[in-house]
């Protein structure tokens, strides 16, 4: 069977910002992302965002799901599940569909959870259409 022109599934696109990397500016990703470095700016992710133990973010995060092990200073908007792990330090407001907080996690701010699991205040990030080759 001949293979047709297809783009990769967004779930398979995983991006990594490693330890020692500092980014100033905004990030938009159609896949998943893991931050182990530092980001000074906003992040919009169509999939899952993971902030590692060494990860630090100053800015807004908008994504489908998120696991936070590191530090976030800013607003977090998660369409489905936000997990604050025991090593996390979050300062800022969060708007989530579902929230899981492990013992030891630090959170200072306002939390808004949606009824039915989907927050009314945010829309899921849509991956941008990629042009197909002819």
N, C-alpha and C positions, 0 to 999 in steps of 0.2 A: 504494500500500500504506500502510495506517495505521501510524503509529509507536506502539509499545507503551511502557508505562512502564518505563524502564530507568535504572539508575544509571550514572554515569560509571565507566569502567574505572579501576582504581587506578593503572595505569601512566601515565595521562594527568594525574594530580594531582601537580603539582610545586609545592613550597613553597620560599620563599626567605627567609632571615634575612640581611638586607643588612649592609654595612659600617656600623659605628657603632651597631648595635643590640645591646643586652645583655639577655639573658633569664636570669632566675633561676627555676628550676622545671623540671618535666619536660615533654617533648614526645612526643606519640604521633601518628604519621601513617600513614594507610592508603595513601599514595602515596610519591613520591620527595621528597627534601629537599636543599637546598643551604644550608650555613651559611658566610657570609662575615663574620658578626659574632661575638659571644661567647655561649656557653651555659654556665651553671653549673647543671647538673642532668643527668638521664638522658634518653636519647633512644631511642625504639622506633619503627622505621620498617619498614613492610611491603615497601617497594621498596628503591631505592638511596639511600644517603646520600653526599653530597659535602661535604667540609670544604675550603673554598677556602683560598688562601694566607694570607688575613687572618683566617681562621676559627680560633677557640680554643674548646676544649671541656674542661670539668672535670666528669667524670662518666662513666657507662657508656653505651656505644652498642650497640644490638642492631638488626641489619638483615639484609636479604638479600644486598646487595652494597655495597661502599664504596670510594670513592677519597679518599685523605687527602693534601692539599697543605699543610695548616696544622698546628696544634698540638693534640694530644689528651693529656690527663692523666687516665687512667682505663682501665677494662677495655673492650675492644672485642670483641664477639661477632658474627661475620659468618657467615651460613649457607652462602654460596657463596664469592665472590671478594673479598678485601681487597687493594687496591693502595696501597702506600705510595710516593708520588711523591718526587722528589729534594728537594723543599722541605719535606717532612713531618718533624715532631718528635713522636714518640709515646713516652710514658712510662706503662707499665702492661702488664698481661697481655693477650694476644690469643688468642682461640679462633676458628679459621677452618676452612672447607672447603678453600680454596686461598689461597695467598699470593703476591703479586708485590711485590718490593722493588726500586726503582730505585737506582742508585748515587747516593750523597749523602743518602739518607734516613737519619734518626736514629731508632733504636728501642732502648729500654731496658726490659727486662721479660722475661716468660716467654711462649713461643709454644707453643700446642697445635694441631696439625693433625690432622684426622680422616683415617682411612683410607677410601678410596673417595670422598673429596671432600665428605662431609657430617659435620660435627662431632656427636658423640654428646651433648655437654653442652648444646646449645642447640636450640631449636625455632624454625622460621620464625615471624615475627610475622604473625598473622592479622588482616586488616582487619576492623573491627567491622561488623556487619550494619547497614545503613541501613534505616530503615522505609520501605516503599513507600507512595505515596499511592494512595488508592482513589477 
